[in-house]
């Protein structure tokens, strides 16, 4: 797993629950702490969770692609509802 600036793989000082699958992660067990959300991810969920910066970038890219072909973006479509 690659280390991201907003995440830190560590052994937990306190028990917590994974924010995605709600499994109890015991004190002293390795997990990923997300600084931005102040939450814990178990290691399997941390591997599956995309980087938030990548998701935002993909949304921006899809909007630019839609404009390039003349289609309305998702934001423009939502504004017409």
Residue pairs with C-beta under 8 A, 6 or more apart in sequence:
1 9
1 32
1 43
1 46
1 47
3 9
4 51
6 34
6 35
6 36
6 52
7 32
7 33
7 34
7 35
7 41
7 46
8 32
8 33
8 35
9 30
9 31
9 32
9 33
9 43
9 46
10 30
10 31
10 32
10 33
11 28
11 29
11 30
11 31
12 25
12 26
12 27
12 28
12 29
12 30
12 31
12 33
12 40
13 27
14 27
15 24
15 25
15 26
15 27
16 24
16 25
16 31
16 39
16 40
17 23
17 24
17 25
17 40
18 25
18 31
18 40
18 41
18 42
18 45
19 34
19 37
19 39
19 40
19 41
19 45
20 41
20 42
20 45
20 49
21 42
21 44
21 45
23 42
25 31
25 40
25 42
30 43
31 40
31 41
31 42
31 43
31 46
32 40
32 41
32 42
32 43
32 46
33 39
33 40
34 40
34 41
36 52
41 49
59 74
62 73
62 74
63 73
63 74
63 75
66 72
66 73
66 74
67 73
72 80
